[in-house]
Amino acid sequence: MKYIKIIIFNGILIVALLIGSVVFTPKTNKKAFGVDYVTSNKIFSEAKNTVDAVALGDSLVYSSLSPMLIYEKHGYTIYDASTPAQSIYQSYSLLKRIYKTQKPQYVFFEAESLYRRYSFSDDMQNRIGVNIPILRYHNRWKNLTLQDFSTQYQLSNRDYLKGFRYYDKVVPLMKHKKPKAKLQPYALSYLNKIMALTKEHNTKLVFMSLPCAKTWSLERHNQLEKFFKEKGYDFVDFNTLPLGIDWNTDSRDGGDHLNYNGAKKASKYFGQYLEDNYHLKDHRRDPQYANYELSLVLYKQRIEQKEMKTNAASNLEKKTKDNDDQNQQNQDLISNEGQ
């Protein structure tokens, strides 16, 4: 009798978790509805099978690669499916979901997560967060509506930056400790799953290290280059390429991430690299990709507005400094006349 009660209790608990997960899962990909990492999740609003390449990884991806700059120059459709400190488990889980609506020819994977340490408990938290929505979105109980009790999803909110994030702040290079070059067993176990997943979907998997003065080292470069060569995969290290990055002007945080000025350089090089080495189609005259044409218009407007605001702030700062200097000169002149 005792075991029957346990079985019944566990059954009720499982049913409650399943029903609760359906209810608590956001039914739209807008931030107001509790979605985590809105920009990466907006890839699910892209028209079916229109994304040629997906860039997976942490904040280095969405800070370095501007898909719309690449589209403007080459007509390739790329999406930055990246999130802050994205674990390799999250990359694997996100890619599995992407394959439900997209058939990317290429997946570009930022290799930084291969050095990130995770414990067994970290792995469990990642799995729970992704696979048990009621625990992940439990704070949504205050904002539940009738729509949440439906199984219909309205993933219509698109991101015209295609996962990229614009940063215009400039923080010159700072000193950083030399990073360790030790690939983590936890990460390598999921790396094998990502490799198998991309092979299953006939996607070419390419590994990369995007510009980062904080976490890059020649030791890491040599290790990754050897590792991926032995595995039979391409590896592109942006830190060793002639991008023209100036870490005193092209970083937003002292050498960890690029700002927009740096991202333009990285994106320009990446677009040309794609043209020279891979087979992607130019979609700029294809009516099926009208979404990208509209996004390009909105993207240019956004950049223009941001740059005007930045220039205005810079001019105001310069004017204030000039006034302060003039006032100081006047004070010095008065002081000298009084002596």
C-alpha positions, -999 to 999 in steps of 0.1 A, spaced: 0 0 0 29 23 9 45 19 -26 11 25 -43 8 58 -25 43 67 -35 36 59 -72 3 78 -71 20 108 -55 49 108 -81 24 104 -109 4 135 -97 36 154 -93 47 146 -128 13 156 -143 14 188 -123 49 197 -136 38 189 -172 6 210 -170 24 238 -151 52 239 -176 27 243 -204 10 272 -186 41 290 -174 60 288 -207 57 322 -224 34 321 -254 52 349 -272 89 359 -275 85 394 -262 104 404 -231 73 416 -213 60 380 -213 90 367 -194 112 353 -221 149 349 -213 175 362 -237 150 378 -261 173 385 -290 185 349 -294 150 336 -290 137 358 -318 154 334 -343 123 313 -339 103 341 -355 124 340 -387 106 326 -417 111 289 -420 144 278 -435 157 313 -443 187 314 -420 219 303 -438 242 303 -409 239 304 -371 266 318 -347 265 301 -313 283 312 -282 286 338 -255 286 376 -255 317 376 -278 294 366 -306 267 393 -303 293 419 -296 315 411 -325 294 400 -355 267 421 -371 246 400 -394 230 430 -411 264 444 -420 273 411 -436 239 409 -453 243 445 -467 276 436 -483 271 399 -493 234 390 -490 241 362 -465 215 355 -438 232 350 -405 217 350 -369 236 355 -337 220 328 -314 242 339 -285 235 347 -249 256 361 -220 281 334 -207 263 308 -228 272 273 -215 279 246 -241 248 228 -228 227 258 -236 244 260 -271 235 224 -277 199 228 -264 194 260 -284 207 244 -316 183 214 -313 154 239 -311 167 259 -341 167 228 -362 129 226 -358 124 257 -379 157 262 -398 181 242 -419 214 263 -416 242 253 -440 267 264 -414 270 267 -377 298 289 -363 307 280 -327 327 304 -305 352 282 -286 354 302 -254 329 279 -236 353 250 -240 374 265 -213 346 273 -189 344 251 -158 311 235 -149 303 211 -121 277 183 -120 253 206 -101 259 234 -128 249 208 -154 218 198 -135 208 235 -131 212 240 -169 191 210 -177 164 219 -152 163 255 -165 159 244 -201 137 213 -197 114 221 -168 98 255 -177 76 258 -146 108 261 -125 125 283 -150 95 307 -154 80 304 -119 81 341 -114 55 346 -142 26 335 -119 18 372 -112 13 379 -149 -5 349 -162 -34 355 -186 -59 333 -204 -35 331 -233 -11 312 -211 -35 283 -207 -34 277 -244 -9 256 -263 -7 281 -291 25 301 -295 28 335 -313 65 338 -320 61 368 -343 84 394 -327 115 397 -349 149 413 -342 161 435 -370 196 433 -356 195 395 -359 209 389 -325 236 416 -326 238 441 -298 250 477 -304 275 492 -280 292 525 -286 310 529 -253 348 531 -255 370 518 -226 407 514 -235 426 482 -230 433 471 -194 458 446 -181 444 411 -178 457 379 -162 469 353 -188 441 327 -192 447 291 -186 447 268 -216 428 238 -202 399 223 -222 372 212 -198 359 175 -199 323 187 -193 325 210 -223 341 183 -245 313 158 -237 287 183 -251 310 193 -279 308 157 -292 270 160 -291 270 192 -311 293 176 -336 269 146 -340 239 169 -341 253 190 -370 263 159 -389 228 145 -385 214 177 -401 241 179 -428 254 212 -414 290 222 -417 303 231 -382 331 257 -380 348 268 -348 361 303 -341 377 325 -315 364 360 -318 385 391 -308 391 392 -271 422 406 -254 411 392 -220 407 355 -228 429 350 -258 465 337 -257 489 321 -282 488 290 -260 450 287 -264 453 294 -301 478 266 -307 458 242 -285 425 249 -304 441 248 -338 457 214 -331 426 201 -314 402 210 -343 426 199 -370 428 165 -354 390 164 -353 388 174 -390 371 208 -384 379 243 -396 390 268 -369 391 305 -375 410 326 -349 400 363 -354 427 373 -329 454 363 -354 438 380 -385 445 415 -399 413 430 -387 428 463 -377 415 462 -342 428 489 -319 419 478 -283 422 514 -271 393 525 -293 375 494 -304 365 479 -270 336 487 -247 351 472 -216 389 473 -216 396 445 -240 370 419 -232 344 427 -259 343 448 -290 322 480 -293 304 488 -326 335 503 -341 354 470 -335 324 449 -346 323 467 -380 359 456 -386 353 420 -374 320 417 -394 336 431 -426 364 405 -424 340 377 -415 318 385 -445 347 384 -469 360 352 -452 326 336 -459 327 346 -495 362 333 -500 358 300 -482 322 288 -482 292 285 -505 265 308 -495 238 324 -517 233 361 -521 196 367 -511 194 405 -517 172 402 -547 151 373 -534 115 383 -524 115 355 -499 140 375 -479 120 408 -478 123 405 -440 160 411 -442 156 441 -466 132 457 -441 156 448 -412 185 465 -431 165 497 -434 157 497 -396 192 487 -388 207 517 -407 182 540 -390 191 527 -356 229 531 -362 224 565 -376 204 576 -346 229 561 -322 259 578 -340 241 612 -340 235 608 -303 271 598 -296 285 626 -317 262 651 -300 273 639 -266 310 641 -277 306 676 -290 289 687 -258 317 672 -238 343 689 -259 324 722 -257 322 719 -219 359 711 -217 367 741 -239 346 764 -217 362 750 -185 397 756 -201 387 792 -210 373 798 -175 405 785 -160 426 808 -183 405 838 -173 409 829 -136 447 826 -141 447 860 -159 428 877 -131 451 862 -105 482 873 -124 469 909 -127 462 910 -90 498 902 -81 
